[in-house]
């Protein structure tokens, strides 16, 4: 799945430009400030941009090229530009899209594969000793919120609430996986 992370995609340029224009932050600085809150702000700026775009959950279902047996399974993965253009993402597509944007922003993403599911994580410091995890399927809740409201303050507040819920759900899933990651 990591091979689908494409920080050079023109879609990523568009995402980061829109994220900067959103007013959440002035510019992406990676770990330059050595501040966890600044890292969260950068991740949130990307999340907010994807929500404003209307990226929503879409399970492709059985697709040519997907395969499942007792011991092996595979999954069709959309390219970053396809996810951005179609505004549809399953857990893998959303994780790959966010990981691509995080990588381009100078942050260190990780793709976390769980049985039948994927999350995206990001190192909160340059040393990679602290991580936050996002449940990317939470992007779908944008359809039922005030994210496309003309009032940017209301949109920002709804997006932040959704972002915090996605972080909490991501951490819950990591905690549930327990020591299998150690």
Secondary structure, 3 states (H helix, E strand, C coil): CHHHCCCCCHHHHHHHHHHHHCCCCCCCCCCCCCCHHHHHHHHHHHHHHHHHHCCEECCCCCCCCCEECCCCEECCCCCHHHHHHHCEECHHHHHHHHHHHHHHCCCCEEEEEECCEEEEEEECCCCCCCEEEECHHHHHHHHHCCCCCCCHHHHHHHHHHHHHHHHHHHHHHHHHHHHHHC
